[in-house]
Amino acid sequence: MSTKSRAVSAKGVEEFKTYITRALPLNAVITCADNTGAKTLRIIMVSKAKTRLSRYPAASVGDHIICVVKRGPPDLRKQTFGAVVVRQKYPVRRVSGLRVCFEDNAAVLVTPEGEMKGTDIKGPVASEAAEKWPRLANIASIVV
């Protein structure tokens, strides 16, 4: 019989994380919700995505993604940037039972250090993204 207890791991008690359906697969074209000048972004990689073998990774609200600017100024086009998804069309279920969905899929560009490239966010930001990324919550005009 094993003598090892299953009480608390070395990292401590992990907080309760709600499941959010990953609705934005690779190659999805989403809008850019900041004032950097980029209009549309294409998802090329989802950071820290754990999936099944041979399954394409997908992103949801609050995830960090790697994307390419598809429409925008020439100095930004065809370059890869990090971004954070702030809205998704597919409904997100909250712990209270409320389901929240937005009109579009949107992300904001961020630097490798986690700072925002722009100074303003157009439209609302999901509270799931605001909890993970406090700097987005400071700049956001509306957190839903």
C-alpha positions in Angstrom: 0.0 0.0 0.0 1.2 3.5 -0.8 2.2 5.8 2.0 2.2 8.9 -0.1 -0.7 11.3 0.8 -2.8 13.0 -1.9 -3.5 16.2 0.2 -1.8 19.2 -1.3 0.9 19.3 -4.0 4.2 21.2 -3.6 2.8 24.2 -5.6 -0.1 24.7 -3.2 -3.8 24.6 -3.9 -4.6 25.6 -7.4 -7.5 28.0 -7.8 -10.7 26.9 -9.5 -10.5 27.5 -13.3 -13.6 27.5 -15.3 -13.7 25.7 -18.6 -14.0 28.0 -21.7 -14.8 26.4 -25.0 -11.9 27.0 -27.4 -13.7 28.5 -30.4 -10.8 30.0 -32.4 -8.7 27.4 -34.3 -5.5 28.0 -36.2 -5.9 30.2 -39.3 -8.9 31.9 -37.9 -9.1 35.6 -39.0 -10.0 37.9 -36.1 -10.3 41.7 -35.7 -7.7 43.8 -33.9 -9.3 45.7 -31.1 -6.5 48.2 -30.3 -5.2 51.4 -31.9 -2.0 50.1 -33.4 -3.3 50.4 -36.9 -3.7 46.7 -37.6 -7.2 45.7 -38.8 -7.3 41.9 -39.0 -5.1 39.2 -37.5 -4.6 35.5 -38.5 -3.9 33.1 -35.7 -0.8 30.9 -36.4 -0.1 29.5 -33.0 -1.7 29.2 -29.5 0.8 29.5 -26.7 0.8 26.8 -24.0 -2.0 24.8 -25.8 -2.4 21.3 -24.6 -4.3 19.2 -27.1 -4.7 15.6 -28.3 -2.2 14.2 -30.8 -3.0 15.4 -34.4 -5.6 17.9 -33.2 -5.2 21.6 -34.2 -4.8 23.9 -31.2 -7.5 26.4 -30.7 -7.8 29.6 -28.6 -10.4 31.1 -26.3 -10.9 34.3 -24.3 -7.8 35.2 -22.3 -5.4 33.0 -24.3 -2.1 34.3 -25.6 -1.7 33.7 -29.3 0.9 34.3 -32.0 -0.6 36.0 -35.0 0.2 37.6 -38.3 -1.2 41.0 -39.3 -3.3 40.5 -42.5 -4.7 44.0 -43.0 -3.0 47.2 -41.7 -0.1 49.5 -42.3 2.8 48.2 -44.4 5.2 48.3 -41.5 3.0 45.8 -39.5 1.8 43.6 -42.3 3.3 40.1 -42.7 4.9 40.2 -39.3 4.3 38.0 -36.4 3.2 39.4 -33.0 1.9 38.2 -29.7 -1.7 38.9 -28.9 -4.4 38.2 -26.3 -7.9 37.2 -27.2 -10.4 39.6 -25.6 -13.7 38.6 -27.2 -15.2 35.5 -28.9 -18.5 34.9 -30.6 -19.1 31.5 -29.0 -20.8 31.7 -25.7 -18.7 31.7 -22.5 -20.4 30.1 -19.5 -19.7 31.8 -16.2 -19.8 30.2 -12.8 -23.1 32.0 -12.0 -24.7 30.2 -15.0 -24.7 33.3 -17.2 -23.6 32.8 -20.8 -21.8 35.8 -22.5 -21.2 36.0 -26.2 -19.9 38.9 -28.2 -20.5 40.2 -31.7 -17.0 39.4 -33.0 -13.8 37.6 -32.3 -11.1 40.1 -31.3 -7.6 40.4 -29.9 -5.1 43.0 -28.9 -1.4 43.0 -29.8 1.0 42.7 -26.9 4.8 42.8 -26.6 6.9 39.7 -25.5 7.0 41.2 -21.9 3.2 41.3 -21.8 2.8 45.1 -22.3 0.2 46.3 -24.8 1.4 47.8 -28.1 -1.5 50.2 -28.3 -2.8 52.7 -25.9 -6.6 52.1 -26.3 -9.0 49.1 -26.6 -12.0 49.5 -28.9 -15.1 47.7 -27.5 -15.7 45.6 -24.5 -13.2 43.1 -22.9 -14.4 39.8 -21.4 -13.8 39.6 -17.6 -12.0 36.2 -18.1 -9.3 38.1 -20.1 -9.2 41.0 -17.7 -8.6 38.6 -14.8 -5.6 36.9 -16.5 -4.2 40.2 -17.9 -4.5 43.0 -15.4 -2.9 45.6 -17.7 -5.7 45.0 -20.3 -8.2 45.6 -17.6 -6.6 49.0 -16.7 -6.8 50.2 -20.3 -10.2 48.7 -21.2 -13.1 51.1 -21.2 -15.7 48.3 -20.6 -15.2 45.0 -18.9 -18.1 42.6 -19.4 
